[in-house]
Amino acid sequence: MPFPTTTQQKEICDLYRSGLRLEDVAKKSGFCTTTIKKTMVLNACPSRKRGKHKLGHGPVVDLDDELLVKFKGQWDKLDSTVKGTIAEMHVKTRLSELGFDVWEPFCQNHKTDLFILHERSILRIQVKSATYDLKTKAFRANVTRHRRGGRKTSYTLEDVDFFIIYCGGLDTLKFYVTPANLVIGRTDMKLYPHRQKGAFLGGPEWEKFLDSFDLLRAK
């Protein structure tokens, strides 16, 4: 089999950086794992250490998550206000790239983070960031409202139409665009933008809302 072309080498490295295992990259690219490893060395694409996680009550499988663990260590050191600013910046940029007209409330600590205008519709957006969980190997987003004194309360449909969840530490920016009526009443969401969700894991199927910005145009 011929060695991968320059374009194929970039695609191989991008697949590996996205969180796939060597075996999965080999299946998607059509090249053997030995060729994959050589390609990574030639392109200065470092291999990652392997962690382990359970798919529900199923067997333990390997997961390369060294980069996510490193990012979490850096992210956790940031002030919560800084984290919120970063998440909102990424969301506003993405929405603007997609042609939405983005507006912000005049005062801070508003129940709504952003407003977007699309044709004749006005949608209220609440932005949240998801943090990588070392135990479950999933991203976890807290979707409650933090109040003074450390209290947490739920949002209402009078506050928000959509939650947009930013997942940091991945090779490409990932967002979950989720209708508020499915989120309100919950305390958190477990998300899997970096790997396939285990067949034995219960709970809502949030994965169908990954990068689902078209839902905002349907309103």
N, C-alpha and C positions, 0 to 999 in steps of 0.2 A: 504493500500500500504506500503511495507517495506521501511525503511529509506534508503537513498542513501549510497552506499558503499564508501569506502575511495576514490577510483578512480572517482566515480560519483560526490562526493563532490568537488574534485579538478576541474572537468570539469564544474560544476555549477558555482564555483567561477570565473573560467577563462572566462566563458561566460558573467558573470556580469561585470567583469573588462574590457571586450572588449567594453563596452558601451551599451549593451542591457538593456532594462528595465526588471523589475521582471517578468512581464507578458510574455515577449518574451523568457526569460530564462526558464520559466515554460513550454512553448510550446515546446521548443527544447529538454528539459530534460525529459519531461513526468511527472514531479512532480508538486504539487500545490505550489502556492506562499507562503503559510504558511511554508511548508517544505523547500522551498528555503531560506526563512528568517532564519529559525533555523540553516540551513547548514552554512549560512554566519556568524552567531554568533559563531558557534563552530569552524570555521576556521579563525576567526578574519578578516573577509572580510567586511570592513566598507561600509555602504550604503552611497549613494551620494545624495546631494540635487538636486532638480529638477529645470531645467530651461525650457524655452519655446521657440519654434521657429515655423515659418510658412513654410509649404510645398507649395511654390509658392503662389497662391491665395487661397489655401485650408485652412482647419481649423488649429487652433493652437493645437499642440501636445506636450507632455512632452518629455524632453530629459535630461538625467542625464549627466551633463558635468562639474561637480565640479573639477575633476582631470585635465581636459583639461584647464579650466580657471586658475587653480593654476599653471600649467606648463607654460602657456602663460605669466603669470606675471613674472616668473623666466626667461623665454627665452627672453623677451623684454628688460631685463636689460643687456643682453650680448652685447658686441661689434659685429658689423657686420662681422668682420674678424673671430672672434671666432665662430660665427654661421656657417660661411662657412666652417671652419675647421672641426667642428663637423659633419656637413652634409656629407662632402667628406669622412671623416673617416668611417662613417657608410656605405656609398655606396661602398667604396673600400673593406671594410671587407666582405660585402655581395657578391660582385662580385668575390672576391678571394675564398670564400666558395663554390661558384658555379663552380669553375674551370676556370675562366677567368684569363688571364695574364694581369695585370694592370700596366700601365706606367703613369708617370706624366711629364708635361713639365718642362724643366730646369729652365725657368724664371717665375716669378710671373706675375699676371695680363695678362696671356695668354688668348686668346679667347676660348680655350678648356681647361677644367679642368683635364680631364683624357683621356688616350687612352687605349683601350683594344684590345688584340690580341686573335683571336679565329680562329684556323686552319690557313687559309691564309687571313683572313679578319682583317682589322684595322678599328676600329670605334672610332669616336671622341665623347666624352661624356661631356655634360654640367650638372653640379650638382646644384640643387636649393633646398631650404628648404621652406616648406609651414607652415604658421602660422595660428593658430586657430582664426577665426573671431567670436567675441562674438555676433554680431548682426545677422548674417546669419546662425550661428551654422555650418559653413563649414570651410574647410581649404583653405587658399588662398596662391598661389605661384606667386610671381612676376617673370616673365620670360623675362624681358628686361635686357640689359647690362648696368651696371652703369659705367659712365665715369667720369673723373675729372671735377670738377665744378658742380657736381650734375646732369649732363645731362644723359639721358637715351636713348639708341638706341636699335634697334632690332638686333638680331643675323642673320646670313645668312647661307645658306646650305654649304657655304665654311668653316664655323666655326664649325659646329656641326652636328652630325648624329642623336643623341638621347639626349633627356633631361631625367634625372632621378631626380625625386622630392622626397625628404625625408620629411615625416610627423612625427613630434615629439610629445611626450606626451602620446602616446598610449601604451597599455600593451605589444604589440609586435611591432617590427619595420615594418613600411609600406612604400613602395616605388611605384612610378608610373614611368614606363618605356615607354616613349612616343616618337614616331618618330618626328624628328625635323620639317619636312615639315608640320605637323599639328599644331605646336606650334608657329613657326616663323610668325611674324606679329601681334601676340597677345601681350597684356601687362600683363595679368595674367590668372590664371587658378583656378577655384573653384572645390575642391575635397571633396569626402565624404568617407574616409576610415573607419569612425567610425559609420556610420549609412546609411540607404538606402536613396538615393536621392529621393526627392518628385516627384510625377508623374507630377505636374504642373510646375516644374522648367524647363526652357529652357536651351539652350547652348549645347556645345559639350558633348558627353558621354565619359568622361575621365575614368569612372570606369572600363571599359574593359581593361585598361592598368595597373590596380593595380597588382603589383608584376609580371608583364608580362616579366620576364627576358628571356624567351624563344625567344622573338623577336630578341634578340641580336645574337642568334645562327643561325637565319634564314638568316642573311645577308652574 
